[in-house]
């Protein structure tokens, strides 16, 4: 029986989160960083509108598949960041 290999997106995990003004950066397990301007992405309006004090209180889900903000009751999956079309 052959085991199915995980796709690169399934193997990657979030290891850190940083904010620089409007920019959210998620550091991945392969040392890449995905940075997005939260105010320009409609599905991140909940994070763009959050005060800095709440933005700082994130956790990485077990296995690193997502970043979650408990106080905001929402989160971001790594695969969604990887699937994003570049902003214009």
Backbone atoms as SQL, in Angstrom:
CREATE TABLE atoms (id INTEGER PRIMARY KEY, chain TEXT, resi INTEGER, resn TEXT, atom TEXT, x REAL, y REAL, z REAL);
INSERT INTO atoms VALUES
  (1, 'A', 1, 'UNK', 'N', 0.851, -1.172, 0.000),
  (2, 'A', 1, 'UNK', 'CA', 0.000, 0.000, 0.000),
  (3, 'A', 1, 'UNK', 'C', 0.896, 1.233, 0.000),
  (4, 'A', 2, 'UNK', 'N', 0.690, 2.121, -0.935),
  (5, 'A', 2, 'UNK', 'CA', 1.500, 3.325, -1.039),
  (6, 'A', 2, 'UNK', 'C', 0.888, 4.425, -0.172),
  (7, 'A', 3, 'UNK', 'N', 1.746, 5.096, 0.540),
  (8, 'A', 3, 'UNK', 'CA', 1.292, 6.220, 1.351),
  (9, 'A', 3, 'UNK', 'C', 1.283, 7.470, 0.489),
  (10, 'A', 4, 'UNK', 'N', 0.289, 8.306, 0.670),
  (11, 'A', 4, 'UNK', 'CA', 0.251, 9.533, -0.118),
  (12, 'A', 4, 'UNK', 'C', 1.170, 10.569, 0.516),
  (13, 'A', 5, 'UNK', 'N', 1.914, 11.244, -0.310),
  (14, 'A', 5, 'UNK', 'CA', 2.831, 12.272, 0.167),
  (15, 'A', 5, 'UNK', 'C', 2.054, 13.558, 0.411),
  (16, 'A', 6, 'UNK', 'N', 2.464, 14.275, 1.424),
  (17, 'A', 6, 'UNK', 'CA', 1.828, 15.556, 1.717),
  (18, 'A', 6, 'UNK', 'C', 2.309, 16.587, 0.712),
  (19, 'A', 7, 'UNK', 'N', 1.418, 17.502, 0.344),
  (20, 'A', 7, 'UNK', 'CA', 1.807, 18.589, -0.540),
  (21, 'A', 7, 'UNK', 'C', 2.676, 19.560, 0.251),
  (22, 'A', 8, 'UNK', 'N', 3.460, 20.402, -0.424),
  (23, 'A', 8, 'UNK', 'CA', 4.284, 21.374, 0.305),
  (24, 'A', 8, 'UNK', 'C', 3.462, 22.253, 1.239),
  (25, 'A', 9, 'UNK', 'N', 2.242, 22.627, 0.812),
  (26, 'A', 9, 'UNK', 'CA', 1.395, 23.463, 1.658),
  (27, 'A', 9, 'UNK', 'C', 1.003, 22.753, 2.953),
  (28, 'A', 10, 'UNK', 'N', 0.832, 21.432, 2.876),
  (29, 'A', 10, 'UNK', 'CA', 0.450, 20.690, 4.076),
  (30, 'A', 10, 'UNK', 'C', 1.636, 20.532, 5.026),
  (31, 'A', 11, 'UNK', 'N', 2.834, 20.534, 4.508),
  (32, 'A', 11, 'UNK', 'CA', 4.021, 20.362, 5.334),
  (33, 'A', 11, 'UNK', 'C', 4.438, 21.658, 6.004),
  (34, 'A', 12, 'UNK', 'N', 4.153, 22.785, 5.373),
  (35, 'A', 12, 'UNK', 'CA', 4.533, 24.076, 5.930),
  (36, 'A', 12, 'UNK', 'C', 3.669, 24.399, 7.133),
  (37, 'A', 13, 'UNK', 'N', 4.279, 25.097, 8.074),
  (38, 'A', 13, 'UNK', 'CA', 3.514, 25.514, 9.248),
  (39, 'A', 13, 'UNK', 'C', 3.973, 26.899, 9.687),
  (40, 'A', 14, 'UNK', 'N', 3.104, 27.606, 10.343),
  (41, 'A', 14, 'UNK', 'CA', 3.443, 28.913, 10.902),
  (42, 'A', 14, 'UNK', 'C', 4.301, 28.705, 12.137),
  (43, 'A', 15, 'UNK', 'N', 5.345, 29.521, 12.273),
  (44, 'A', 15, 'UNK', 'CA', 6.199, 29.428, 13.456),
  (45, 'A', 15, 'UNK', 'C', 6.292, 30.754, 14.208),
  (46, 'A', 16, 'UNK', 'N', 5.889, 31.853, 13.547),
  (47, 'A', 16, 'UNK', 'CA', 5.934, 33.155, 14.203),
  (48, 'A', 16, 'UNK', 'C', 5.018, 34.116, 13.460),
  (49, 'A', 17, 'UNK', 'N', 4.607, 35.165, 14.152),
  (50, 'A', 17, 'UNK', 'CA', 3.754, 36.203, 13.577),
  (51, 'A', 17, 'UNK', 'C', 4.308, 37.547, 14.021),
  (52, 'A', 18, 'UNK', 'N', 4.339, 38.486, 13.085),
  (53, 'A', 18, 'UNK', 'CA', 4.826, 39.825, 13.411),
  (54, 'A', 18, 'UNK', 'C', 3.969, 40.852, 12.703),
  (55, 'A', 19, 'UNK', 'N', 3.832, 42.011, 13.309),
  (56, 'A', 19, 'UNK', 'CA', 3.127, 43.136, 12.704),
  (57, 'A', 19, 'UNK', 'C', 4.088, 44.301, 12.580),
  (58, 'A', 20, 'UNK', 'N', 3.982, 45.000, 11.476),
  (59, 'A', 20, 'UNK', 'CA', 4.715, 46.243, 11.268),
  (60, 'A', 20, 'UNK', 'C', 3.719, 47.209, 10.649),
  (61, 'A', 21, 'UNK', 'N', 3.091, 47.995, 11.495),
  (62, 'A', 21, 'UNK', 'CA', 2.026, 48.879, 11.029),
  (63, 'A', 21, 'UNK', 'C', 0.863, 48.064, 10.499),
  (64, 'A', 22, 'UNK', 'N', 0.534, 48.284, 9.241),
  (65, 'A', 22, 'UNK', 'CA', -0.581, 47.602, 8.583),
  (66, 'A', 22, 'UNK', 'C', -0.197, 46.207, 8.082),
  (67, 'A', 23, 'UNK', 'N', 1.068, 45.873, 8.127),
  (68, 'A', 23, 'UNK', 'CA', 1.560, 44.621, 7.543),
  (69, 'A', 23, 'UNK', 'C', 1.605, 43.494, 8.562),
  (70, 'A', 24, 'UNK', 'N', 0.985, 42.382, 8.174),
  (71, 'A', 24, 'UNK', 'CA', 1.046, 41.144, 8.941),
  (72, 'A', 24, 'UNK', 'C', 2.065, 40.244, 8.247),
  (73, 'A', 25, 'UNK', 'N', 3.001, 39.706, 9.002),
  (74, 'A', 25, 'UNK', 'CA', 3.970, 38.748, 8.462),
  (75, 'A', 25, 'UNK', 'C', 3.848, 37.448, 9.224),
  (76, 'A', 26, 'UNK', 'N', 3.698, 36.364, 8.488),
  (77, 'A', 26, 'UNK', 'CA', 3.660, 35.033, 9.074),
  (78, 'A', 26, 'UNK', 'C', 4.943, 34.330, 8.623),
  (79, 'A', 27, 'UNK', 'N', 5.749, 33.921, 9.593),
  (80, 'A', 27, 'UNK', 'CA', 6.991, 33.220, 9.295),
  (81, 'A', 27, 'UNK', 'C', 6.683, 31.730, 9.230),
  (82, 'A', 28, 'UNK', 'N', 7.135, 31.098, 8.153),
  (83, 'A', 28, 'UNK', 'CA', 6.862, 29.679, 7.927),
  (84, 'A', 28, 'UNK', 'C', 8.028, 28.805, 8.361),
  (85, 'A', 29, 'UNK', 'N', 7.740, 27.535, 8.506),
  (86, 'A', 29, 'UNK', 'CA', 8.733, 26.571, 8.984),
  (87, 'A', 29, 'UNK', 'C', 9.919, 26.405, 8.038),
  (88, 'A', 30, 'UNK', 'N', 9.788, 26.828, 6.776),
  (89, 'A', 30, 'UNK', 'CA', 10.927, 26.751, 5.850),
  (90, 'A', 30, 'UNK', 'C', 11.655, 28.092, 5.754),
  (91, 'A', 31, 'UNK', 'N', 11.420, 28.982, 6.726),
  (92, 'A', 31, 'UNK', 'CA', 12.049, 30.300, 6.847),
  (93, 'A', 31, 'UNK', 'C', 11.513, 31.350, 5.876),
  (94, 'A', 32, 'UNK', 'N', 10.523, 31.011, 5.071),
  (95, 'A', 32, 'UNK', 'CA', 9.889, 32.037, 4.253),
  (96, 'A', 32, 'UNK', 'C', 8.974, 32.869, 5.129),
  (97, 'A', 33, 'UNK', 'N', 8.686, 34.051, 4.646),
  (98, 'A', 33, 'UNK', 'CA', 7.796, 34.974, 5.341),
  (99, 'A', 33, 'UNK', 'C', 6.750, 35.431, 4.338),
  (100, 'A', 34, 'UNK', 'N', 5.489, 35.323, 4.718),
  (101, 'A', 34, 'UNK', 'CA', 4.407, 35.837, 3.890),
  (102, 'A', 34, 'UNK', 'C', 3.916, 37.110, 4.566),
  (103, 'A', 35, 'UNK', 'N', 3.997, 38.223, 3.849),
  (104, 'A', 35, 'UNK', 'CA', 3.584, 39.510, 4.404),
  (105, 'A', 35, 'UNK', 'C', 2.433, 40.068, 3.578),
  (106, 'A', 36, 'UNK', 'N', 1.418, 40.534, 4.273),
  (107, 'A', 36, 'UNK', 'CA', 0.241, 41.090, 3.603),
  (108, 'A', 36, 'UNK', 'C', -0.214, 42.348, 4.331),
  (109, 'A', 37, 'UNK', 'N', -0.687, 43.344, 3.560),
  (110, 'A', 37, 'UNK', 'CA', -1.261, 44.546, 4.176),
  (111, 'A', 37, 'UNK', 'C', -2.717, 44.256, 4.548),
  (112, 'A', 38, 'UNK', 'N', -2.995, 44.090, 5.805),
  (113, 'A', 38, 'UNK', 'CA', -4.325, 43.618, 6.223),
  (114, 'A', 38, 'UNK', 'C', -5.457, 44.558, 5.802),
  (115, 'A', 39, 'UNK', 'N', -5.192, 45.843, 5.681),
  (116, 'A', 39, 'UNK', 'CA', -6.270, 46.773, 5.306),
  (117, 'A', 39, 'UNK', 'C', -6.651, 46.665, 3.829),
  (118, 'A', 40, 'UNK', 'N', -5.833, 46.018, 3.017),
  (119, 'A', 40, 'UNK', 'CA', -6.139, 45.898, 1.580),
  (120, 'A', 40, 'UNK', 'C', -6.766, 44.558, 1.218),
  (121, 'A', 41, 'UNK', 'N', -6.983, 43.703, 2.203),
  (122, 'A', 41, 'UNK', 'CA', -7.525, 42.380, 1.934),
  (123, 'A', 41, 'UNK', 'C', -8.890, 42.277, 2.617),
  (124, 'A', 42, 'UNK', 'N', -9.959, 42.269, 1.828),
  (125, 'A', 42, 'UNK', 'CA', -11.305, 42.303, 2.412),
  (126, 'A', 42, 'UNK', 'C', -11.563, 41.229, 3.464),
  (127, 'A', 43, 'UNK', 'N', -11.082, 40.001, 3.274),
  (128, 'A', 43, 'UNK', 'CA', -11.378, 38.956, 4.237),
  (129, 'A', 43, 'UNK', 'C', -10.540, 39.075, 5.513),
  (130, 'A', 44, 'UNK', 'N', -9.676, 40.101, 5.587),
  (131, 'A', 44, 'UNK', 'CA', -8.925, 40.362, 6.825),
  (132, 'A', 44, 'UNK', 'C', -9.367, 41.661, 7.504),
  (133, 'A', 45, 'UNK', 'N', -10.534, 42.166, 7.123),
  (134, 'A', 45, 'UNK', 'CA', -11.036, 43.411, 7.727),
  (135, 'A', 45, 'UNK', 'C', -11.140, 43.291, 9.245),
  (136, 'A', 46, 'UNK', 'N', -11.519, 42.119, 9.736),
  (137, 'A', 46, 'UNK', 'CA', -11.630, 41.911, 11.183),
  (138, 'A', 46, 'UNK', 'C', -10.286, 42.155, 11.880),
  (139, 'A', 47, 'UNK', 'N', -9.192, 41.845, 11.221),
  (140, 'A', 47, 'UNK', 'CA', -7.861, 42.052, 11.798),
  (141, 'A', 47, 'UNK', 'C', -7.394, 43.485, 11.582),
  (142, 'A', 48, 'UNK', 'N', -7.710, 44.053, 10.432),
  (143, 'A', 48, 'UNK', 'CA', -7.346, 45.443, 10.145),
  (144, 'A', 48, 'UNK', 'C', -8.011, 46.395, 11.139),
  (145, 'A', 49, 'UNK', 'N', -9.224, 46.073, 11.557),
  (146, 'A', 49, 'UNK', 'CA', -9.981, 46.937, 12.475),
  (147, 'A', 49, 'UNK', 'C', -9.669, 46.680, 13.950),
  (148, 'A', 50, 'UNK', 'N', -8.900, 45.665, 14.241),
  (149, 'A', 50, 'UNK', 'CA', -8.578, 45.332, 15.634),
  (150, 'A', 50, 'UNK', 'C', -7.493, 46.268, 16.171),
  (151, 'A', 51, 'UNK', 'N', -7.595, 46.638, 17.442),
  (152, 'A', 51, 'UNK', 'CA', -6.535, 47.457, 18.028),
  (153, 'A', 51, 'UNK', 'C', -5.230, 46.653, 18.144),
  (154, 'A', 52, 'UNK', 'N', -4.128, 47.356, 18.180),
  (155, 'A', 52, 'UNK', 'CA', -2.813, 46.714, 18.274),
  (156, 'A', 52, 'UNK', 'C', -2.730, 45.760, 19.469),
  (157, 'A', 53, 'UNK', 'N', -3.367, 46.129, 20.579),
  (158, 'A', 53, 'UNK', 'CA', -3.321, 45.277, 21.775),
  (159, 'A', 53, 'UNK', 'C', -3.919, 43.896, 21.506),
  (160, 'A', 54, 'UNK', 'N', -4.960, 43.824, 20.669),
  (161, 'A', 54, 'UNK', 'CA', -5.557, 42.530, 20.327),
  (162, 'A', 54, 'UNK', 'C', -4.773, 41.825, 19.231),
  (163, 'A', 55, 'UNK', 'N', -4.214, 42.573, 18.318),
  (164, 'A', 55, 'UNK', 'CA', -3.406, 41.967, 17.253),
  (165, 'A', 55, 'UNK', 'C', -2.221, 41.190, 17.822),
  (166, 'A', 56, 'UNK', 'N', -1.680, 41.681, 18.920),
  (167, 'A', 56, 'UNK', 'CA', -0.495, 41.057, 19.540),
  (168, 'A', 56, 'UNK', 'C', -0.810, 39.712, 20.190),
  (169, 'A', 57, 'UNK', 'N', -2.052, 39.459, 20.522),
  (170, 'A', 57, 'UNK', 'CA', -2.413, 38.255, 21.279),
  (171, 'A', 57, 'UNK', 'C', -2.911, 37.150, 20.358),
  (172, 'A', 58, 'UNK', 'N', -1.985, 36.553, 19.660),
  (173, 'A', 58, 'UNK', 'CA', -2.273, 35.474, 18.721),
  (174, 'A', 58, 'UNK', 'C', -1.676, 34.179, 19.266),
  (175, 'A', 59, 'UNK', 'N', -2.163, 33.085, 18.737),
  (176, 'A', 59, 'UNK', 'CA', -1.582, 31.770, 19.038),
  (177, 'A', 59, 'UNK', 'C', -1.458, 31.005, 17.726),
  (178, 'A', 60, 'UNK', 'N', -0.527, 30.090, 17.700),
  (179, 'A', 60, 'UNK', 'CA', -0.382, 29.215, 16.547),
  (180, 'A', 60, 'UNK', 'C', -1.107, 27.925, 16.876),
  (181, 'A', 61, 'UNK', 'N', -1.998, 27.524, 15.987),
  (182, 'A', 61, 'UNK', 'CA', -2.774, 26.303, 16.191),
  (183, 'A', 61, 'UNK', 'C', -1.843, 25.086, 16.233),
  (184, 'A', 62, 'UNK', 'N', -2.218, 24.036, 16.952),
  (185, 'A', 62, 'UNK', 'CA', -1.409, 22.822, 16.979),
  (186, 'A', 62, 'UNK', 'C', -1.098, 22.344, 15.557),
  (187, 'A', 63, 'UNK', 'N', 0.139, 22.027, 15.325),
  (188, 'A', 63, 'UNK', 'CA', 0.568, 21.617, 13.992),
  (189, 'A', 63, 'UNK', 'C', 0.952, 22.781, 13.110),
  (190, 'A', 64, 'UNK', 'N', 0.665, 24.012, 13.560),
  (191, 'A', 64, 'UNK', 'CA', 1.068, 25.205, 12.837),
  (192, 'A', 64, 'UNK', 'C', 0.275, 25.512, 11.591),
  (193, 'A', 65, 'UNK', 'N', -0.895, 24.871, 11.414),
  (194, 'A', 65, 'UNK', 'CA', -1.659, 25.077, 10.179),
  (195, 'A', 65, 'UNK', 'C', -2.332, 26.443, 10.116),
  (196, 'A', 66, 'UNK', 'N', -2.437, 27.145, 11.256),
  (197, 'A', 66, 'UNK', 'CA', -3.138, 28.430, 11.279),
  (198, 'A', 66, 'UNK', 'C', -2.665, 29.282, 12.450),
  (199, 'A', 67, 'UNK', 'N', -2.966, 30.571, 12.329),
  (200, 'A', 67, 'UNK', 'CA', -2.751, 31.529, 13.412),
  (201, 'A', 67, 'UNK', 'C', -4.140, 31.953, 13.867),
  (202, 'A', 68, 'UNK', 'N', -4.341, 32.029, 15.185),
  (203, 'A', 68, 'UNK', 'CA', -5.675, 32.321, 15.714),
  (204, 'A', 68, 'UNK', 'C', -5.604, 33.436, 16.748),
  (205, 'A', 69, 'UNK', 'N', -6.595, 34.325, 16.702),
  (206, 'A', 69, 'UNK', 'CA', -6.748, 35.408, 17.668),
  (207, 'A', 69, 'UNK', 'C', -8.000, 35.102, 18.477),
  (208, 'A', 70, 'UNK', 'N', -7.828, 34.582, 19.657),
  (209, 'A', 70, 'UNK', 'CA', -8.946, 34.151, 20.491),
  (210, 'A', 70, 'UNK', 'C', -9.905, 35.308, 20.784),
  (211, 'A', 71, 'UNK', 'N', -9.373, 36.467, 21.150),
  (212, 'A', 71, 'UNK', 'CA', -10.230, 37.611, 21.474),
  (213, 'A', 71, 'UNK', 'C', -11.059, 38.071, 20.280),
  (214, 'A', 72, 'UNK', 'N', -10.546, 37.851, 19.079),
  (215, 'A', 72, 'UNK', 'CA', -11.245, 38.273, 17.869),
  (216, 'A', 72, 'UNK', 'C', -12.076, 37.149, 17.276),
  (217, 'A', 73, 'UNK', 'N', -11.941, 35.966, 17.842),
  (218, 'A', 73, 'UNK', 'CA', -12.671, 34.774, 17.406),
  (219, 'A', 73, 'UNK', 'C', -12.517, 34.516, 15.905),
  (220, 'A', 74, 'UNK', 'N', -11.265, 34.645, 15.434),
  (221, 'A', 74, 'UNK', 'CA', -11.000, 34.393, 14.019),
  (222, 'A', 74, 'UNK', 'C', -9.522, 34.070, 13.838),
  (223, 'A', 75, 'UNK', 'N', -9.204, 33.566, 12.666),
  (224, 'A', 75, 'UNK', 'CA', -7.825, 33.209, 12.388),
  (225, 'A', 75, 'UNK', 'C', -7.557, 33.118, 10.903),
  (226, 'A', 76, 'UNK', 'N', -6.310, 32.765, 10.589),
  (227, 'A', 76, 'UNK', 'CA', -5.855, 32.673, 9.205),
  (228, 'A', 76, 'UNK', 'C', -5.133, 31.348, 9.025),
  (229, 'A', 77, 'UNK', 'N', -5.543, 30.580, 8.034),
  (230, 'A', 77, 'UNK', 'CA', -4.841, 29.340, 7.722),
  (231, 'A', 77, 'UNK', 'C', -3.660, 29.632, 6.806),
  (232, 'A', 78, 'UNK', 'N', -2.549, 28.948, 7.037),
  (233, 'A', 78, 'UNK', 'CA', -1.353, 29.111, 6.215),
  (234, 'A', 78, 'UNK', 'C', -1.685, 28.862, 4.751),
  (235, 'A', 79, 'UNK', 'N', -2.462, 27.843, 4.471),
  (236, 'A', 79, 'UNK', 'CA', -2.758, 27.517, 3.071),
  (237, 'A', 79, 'UNK', 'C', -3.491, 28.647, 2.361),
  (238, 'A', 80, 'UNK', 'N', -4.314, 29.410, 3.089),
  (239, 'A', 80, 'UNK', 'CA', -5.006, 30.537, 2.465),
  (240, 'A', 80, 'UNK', 'C', -4.025, 31.643, 2.098),
  (241, 'A', 81, 'UNK', 'N', -3.035, 31.862, 2.943),
  (242, 'A', 81, 'UNK', 'CA', -2.011, 32.846, 2.603),
  (243, 'A', 81, 'UNK', 'C', -1.202, 32.404, 1.390),
  (244, 'A', 82, 'UNK', 'N', -0.891, 31.123, 1.324),
  (245, 'A', 82, 'UNK', 'CA', -0.103, 30.602, 0.207),
  (246, 'A', 82, 'UNK', 'C', -0.884, 30.631, -1.108),
  (247, 'A', 83, 'UNK', 'N', -2.198, 30.539, -1.021),
  (248, 'A', 83, 'UNK', 'CA', -3.038, 30.509, -2.225),
  (249, 'A', 83, 'UNK', 'C', -3.421, 31.897, -2.743),
  (250, 'A', 84, 'UNK', 'N', -3.060, 32.933, -1.995),
  (251, 'A', 84, 'UNK', 'CA', -3.468, 34.286, -2.375),
  (252, 'A', 84, 'UNK', 'C', -2.904, 34.686, -3.729),
  (253, 'A', 85, 'UNK', 'N', -3.713, 35.400, -4.487),
  (254, 'A', 85, 'UNK', 'CA', -3.284, 36.011, -5.741),
  (255, 'A', 85, 'UNK', 'C', -2.589, 37.319, -5.366),
  (256, 'A', 86, 'UNK', 'N', -1.465, 37.641, -6.005),
  (257, 'A', 86, 'UNK', 'CA', -0.787, 38.906, -5.678),
  (258, 'A', 86, 'UNK', 'C', -1.720, 40.118, -5.807),
  (259, 'A', 87, 'UNK', 'N', -1.556, 41.057, -4.894),
  (260, 'A', 87, 'UNK', 'CA', -2.360, 42.287, -4.920),
  (261, 'A', 87, 'UNK', 'C', -1.862, 43.195, -6.044),
  (262, 'A', 88, 'UNK', 'N', -2.751, 43.934, -6.606),
  (263, 'A', 88, 'UNK', 'CA', -2.366, 44.899, -7.665),
  (264, 'A', 88, 'UNK', 'C', -2.665, 46.294, -7.203);
